[in-house]
Amino acid sequence: MTSYPQDAVAAGPSRTEPVRWRLASISLSMLLASLGTSIANVGLPSLAEAFSASFQEVQWVVLAYLLAITTLIISIGRLGDIVGRRRLLLGGIALFTLASALCGAAPFLPWLVAARILQGLGAAAMMALAMALVGEAIPKQKTGSAMGLLGTMSAIGTALGPSLGGALIAGFGWQAIFLVMVPAGLLALFLAHRALPADHPASRPTRSGFDLAGTLLLAATLGTYALAMTIGRGAFGMTNLMLLLMAIVGMCLFLFVESRAASPLVRLSMLREPLLRSGLATSMLVATVMMTTLVVGPFYLSRGLGLSAALVGLVMSAGPVVSALAGVPAGRFVDRFGARRMAVAALGIMATGCLALSIAPQPLGVVGYVMPLIILTAGYALFQAAITTGVMKDARPEQRGTVSGLLNLSRNLGLITGASVMGAIFSFVAANEAATAGSDAAAAGMRATFAVATVLVVFAAAIAAANRAHEANPTPQEVSVAGK
């Protein structure tokens, strides 16, 4: 088997100081990529006014960023496996920083949307390769803590975006929400350049060609699916159906092409590995559930409980704050008790929170929503640390970029699916309850949506538990393959 010097170095660094700077560089990369999504949402009204555009037009400022990440994150992860992850991460940070400056200087809306696509491309590299570099730059016994820290940074970026963006727009205008990421990007670039270990030629796989056909086909397929789930503003019409059918055909074509490619973008044999397969499935299900809190929560709090916009924002921030606080402790639990065990426990905690939200009586008010939300979000933080640690620890060094891309992709697809499906469930139930008071209709929609979320989490827990049992009792064929 090929020797990987970086893994040997990462397994036992002589000093903790370099490890801390490495963690700081990849954590800042994850923070900025997450901030790039959340900080733009709060600026949509200002952008609509500045460019005299409709909501449907300015929402592409957010959608373009998400589509760029979703469609390209696997390809970038694979490219990092080939050309070197540190090199590609530095390029991603540089592109993200340059694109942020272009966003702030945009004279018209199409310019801004195009710059956001470039920014999303840089963010995809930052997200995929930051996770992949943990295996090379961080001691293996600290992998769980490092993954928990990355989850914390992602949560902080999500929580910080609306408040920071609102303050910047009020004080300096909409341009500031993009320009603020320029100095932060330069700092991330400096830290990554100084702290991350250099790409070693021996750590790369054989210099096989890049699967351009598979890359373009997968990007088109994922982009089509994302559009099918997002256009129409909650109404699933004929256009959405046609796009969804096109995505299904595209995925079938992608699998066909990959099965015959000399150097496939995704080796289909990877998807036969039980841990990776179950990790991707549970990650998508959990992300679908977590999107429910972002889609349904504001409607229930404003219409069901009658809270003002400011109070809705305050209550909604409880989730990201809990996730940020729980990230590092969750990683330590994973390091101590094991990723597989903690993944099952985390899903049990999440199921408890979802069930409480589905039966919480409306008279309990904000407390009846926030307490289950805290339980749900704490479980999510533990799940994220467990699933990323378990999957990335077992990934082969030459496949870490691809595996990281797959994990991030499953999460993004879950978020996109949750925004569409869970929002549709809420709207359907609330519309059927429209004869009652508006607050009762919103409460009924919220309870029904989280009842479905509970079923999804229980299903994810069953998958994780079955995988854990399977790992304890592998088939003779898998024992034979593992021993090779």
N, C-alpha and C positions, 0 to 999 in steps of 0.2 A: 504493500500500500504506500502511496506517496506520502512523504513527510511534509508537515506543514509547520515551519518554524514559528509562525506567529502564534499558533495555538500553544506551542511550548512556552513561548514568552508570556502569553496571557495566563497560562495555568499557574504561574507563580512569580509575579514581578517582585523584584527585590525591594522596591519602595512603593508606598501607597500614593505618594504625591503625583506621579505620572498618571495613575489610574483615576485620580480625582479630576485632573484636567481633561482626560479623555471623556469621562462621564459628563463633565461640564459642556464639552463641545457637542457631543451627540444629543444631550438634553436640550441645549439651546436650539439645535436644528429642529427637534421635534416640537418645541414650543412655538417657533416661528411658523412652521407648516400648519399647526393647529390654529394659531392666531390669524393666519391668512384667510381662513374660512369664516370665523366668528366675527371678526372686526368689520367685514364688509357688509354683513347683514344689516347692521344698525344704520349704515350709510345709504341704504336704498332710497328712502324718501328724499334725502338731500340730493342724491344723484338724479332722481327723476326731475327735481326742480331745476337743477343746474343745467341739465341737457334737454329740458323740455320734452321728456320722454315718458311713456306709459310705464306702469308697473311691469307689464309683460316684457317690455324692452330692457329695463334696468335689472330685472332678475337674472339676466344672462351674465351680469357681473359676478354673481355667485355661482351660477350653473356652469359657466365656462371653466372656472377653477376646479370644481368638483369633477367635471367630465374629463379634464386633462389628467387629474390624478387617477381616476378610476380606469381610464382606458390605457394608461401607459405604465402603471406601477409595476406590473409583472415584467414587462419588457426591460424596464430600467434595472430591476433587480437582477435579471439574467445578464444584462450587459455589464453590470458590476461584477458578476462572477467571472466574466471573460476578461475585461480590461483592467480590473482593479477597483475595489470598492472605495478606498480612500480617494483615489483620483476622481472618480465619478461623483462622490459626495461633494468634493470641493467645487467641481463644475456645477453641481446642482445648487449649492449655496450661492455661488457667484451669479448664476442665472436668476435665481430668486431675488437677489439684491438688485440686480440691474432692472428686472421686470417691475419691482416695486417702485423704482424711480420713474420708469416709463408710465406706470399707472398714475402716479402723482402729477405727471406732466401732461396727461392726456387732454387734448383740446376738444375732442369729440368722443361720443360713446363707442363707436366701432374701434377706435384706437384703444380705449380702456379695456374692452372685451378681449381684443387681441393680446394686450399686455397681460391680462389675467390668465390667458391660456399659457403664456410663457412662464408666468409665476407658478401656475399649477404644475407645469413640467418640472420646474426646480423643486417644488414641494414634494412631488412624487419621489424624486431622488433622495431628498432629505428624510422622508418617512421610511422608505424601504431600506436604504443603506445604513441609517442610524441603527435600526434593529439588527441588521446583519452584522454590523461591526462590533456589536456587543460580544459575540463569540470570539473575536480576535483580540479585542482591546481590554476585556474585563476578565478577571479570574473566574473559572467555571463555578466555584462554590459561591460566588456572588452574583450569578446570573439572574436569579430571581429578584434580588434587590435592585439590580440595574433595570430590569424590565419594569418593575414597579415604579421606579423613578421616571422612566419614559412615559408610563401611564399618567403619572402625576403631572408631568410637563404638558401632556396633551390636554388634561383636564383643566390645568391652569390657563392654557391658551384659550380654551372654550369659554371658561368663566370670565376671563379678563377682557375678551374681545368687546362685548357690548358696552361695558362701563368705560373702558379706555377709549373706544371709538366714539361714544357719545360725548365724552369730555373733549376729545381732540376736534371733533366737528364743531362743537360749540365755541371753542377758543380760536381755532385756526382754519376751519373750513374742511370740506371733504377730502382735499388732497392730503391732509395730514395723516389720515388713517393708513395711507400707503407709504408716505415718506418716512413715517416713524420706523418702518421696518428696514430702511436702508442702513442706518448706523448699527442696528442690531444684527443685520445680516453681515456687515463687515466684521463685527466682533466675532460672530460664529465662524466666519471664514478664517480669521486669524487664529482662533483657538484650535480649529480642526487641523489647520496647516501645521501648527506647532506641536500639538499633543498626540494626534493619531499616528499609529505605527505605519511606516511606509509599506506600500504594496510590494510583496516579495515575488519575484518571478516563479519560485517554486510553489507558491500558494495558489497559483492559477490553474485551472484545468487545462487540458491540452487545447491548443489554439484552434478550436473548431470555429466554423463560420457562424455568424449571427443569423438567426432564422427570421429573415425579413418578411417572407410571405406569411408566416405564422403571426408575426408581430402586427402586421397591417390587418390581417383578418380578425385577430382577437380585439384590436383597438376598435375596428368598425362594429364588431358584435357587441362589445361592452357599451360603446357609445349609443348604439341603437337601443339596447336594453334600458340604459339610463334615461334616454329620451322617452321611451315608452312609459316609464314609471313617473316622469316628472311633468311632461307637457299636459295641458288641459286643466291645470289647477284643480285637481281632485276629480274631474269627470273622466271616466275611462270610456272613450268613444271608439269609433272605427279606426281612426288614425293610430290610437294607442295599440289597438289589437293588431293592426298590420305591422307596426314596429316590433311588437312582441314576437309575432310569428317570424319576422325577418331575423330577430336575434336568435331564435331557436334554430333556424336553418343555418345561420352563421356559426353557431356553436358546434353543430354537427359537422360542418365543413372544416372548422378548426381542428376538431378531434381527428378527422380523416387525414388532414394535412400533417398533423403532428405525428401520427402513427407511421408515416412514411418519410418524414424528414430525417436527413442525416444528422443534423444538429438541432433538435427540436427546441423551441422556446420553453416548453414544459414537457419533461419526460413523463409519459403517461404512467410509467411504472411507479413514479413517486406517489401517484394518487391511489396506488394499491396498498400503501403503507397505512395500517390502521390508525396510528396516532395522528398523522397528518390529515387523513380523510375525516376523522371525527373532529379534529380541531377546526378544520375549515367549516364543516357543517354547523357545529355549535357556535362558532364565532359569528356566522351569518345570522343564525337564529337569535342570538343574544343582541346583536346590533339592531335587528328588526324591533326587538322589544324595547331597547333603550330609546329608539327614535320615538316611541309612543309618548314618552315623557315630554319630548320637545314639541311634538305635533298636537297632542291632546291636552297636555297640561295647561297651556295658556288659555285655551277656550273654556276649560272647566273653571279655572281660577277667576277669569273675567266674567263669564256668563253664569256659571253655576254658583260661585261665591260672591260675585259682585265686586271684586277687587279692582282698584285703579291700576293703570298701566305701570306705574312706579312700583306698586306692591307686587304685581305679577312678576316683574323682573326680579325683585328681591327674593320672592319665594322660589322662583325658578333657579336662582343662583345656588340654592341649597344643594342641589345635585352635584354640580361641578366642584363645589367647595368640599363636599364630603369625599368625592373621588380623589381630589388633590391631596387631602389629608390622609386618606387610607392607602394611597398608592405604595409608599415606601414600607409601611408595616405589612401590607399584603405581600410584598416581595419577600420580606423576611420570613413570613409564615411559609411561603412556598419553598424557600431555601431549607427550612427546618423540617417540614412535614412531607414535602414532595409535591410535584406539580399535579400529578393525576388525582391524588386524594383531595387536594385543595380545589381542583376544578369541580369535582362533584359536590364538595361542601359549598362552594360559592354559588352553584346553580340552585342548591337547596335554599340558601339565603335569599336569592333573587326570587324564587318561587313564592317564598313567604311574603316578600314585599309586594309582589304583583297581586297575590291573593288578597292581601289586606286592602289594597287599592280597589279591587273589584267588589269588595263587600263593605267598604267604609261608608257609614251613613253620612249624608250631607250635613246634618246638624253639627257634626264635629268640626266643621269649618276647616280652616287652614291646618290645624293640628292633625286632623284626620287625613290630610294629604301629605304633609311634610314628613311625619314620622314613618309611614311606609316607604316614602321616597328615599329617606335616609337608609333604611334597610336595603332597599333595592340597589341603591348606588354603591353602598359598601360592598355588597355581594358582587357587583359588576367590577369594582376595582380589584377584588381578589381573583375573579375569573380572568381578567385581562392579564394579570401577573402570572397566573398559573398556566394559561393556555399558551402564551408567548414563550414562557420559559420552557415548558415541556416540548413544544414543537421545535424551537430553535436549538435547544440543547441536543436533540437527537438528529438534527439536520447535518448532513455531510458538509465539510468545510467548503467544497466547491459548489454547493447548492444553496448556501445560506441566503444569497441575494434573491434567488428565485422563490425560496420558501417564504422569506419575509414579504416579498411582493404578493404572494398568494394569500397570506394572512391579512395584509392590509386590504387586498381586493375583496376578500370575503366580508370584511367589516364594512367597507364602503357600499358593497352591493346590499348588505343588510340595512344600512341606513337609508339607501334610496328606496328599497322595497318597503321598509317600515313607513316612510313618509307617505307613500302612495296607499298601501294596503290598510294600514292602521288608521290613516286619515279617512279612508273611504268607509271603514267600519263605523267610526265615530259619526261621520256625517249621515250614514244610513239610519243608525239607531236614533240619533237626535232628530232627524227629519220625521221619523215615525212617531216621535213623542212631541211633535210640534204643537199638538192640540193642548198640551199642558203648558204650564208656565215655562218660560225660557230657561230658568235655572234648573228645573226638573229635567228638561230635555237634555241639557248639557251633562247633568249628573248621570242620567241613564246612559248616554253615550260613553262617558268615561268608564263606568262600571263594566259595560259590555266589552269595551276595547281592552281593558286590563284583564278581563276574564279570558279573552283570546290570548293575551300575552302570557297568562299563567300556563295555559296549555302548551304554548311554544317553549317556555322555559322547562316545563316538566319533560317534554319531548327531548330537549337538549340534554337534560340531566340523564335521561335514559340512554342516550347515545354515549355520553361520557362514562356512565357506569358500565355499560356493556363493553366499551373499549378497555376500561380498567380490568374487568374480568378476563377479557381476551388477552391482555398483556400478561396476566398472571398464568394463563394456560394457553400458550401459543400452539398452533398446529405444528405437526412434525415438519411440514414443508417450510414454514416460516423459521423454525429453528435451524433447518438446513441452510436457508438463505442467509440468516443472520450470522452463521458461522463462517460464511465464505469471506 
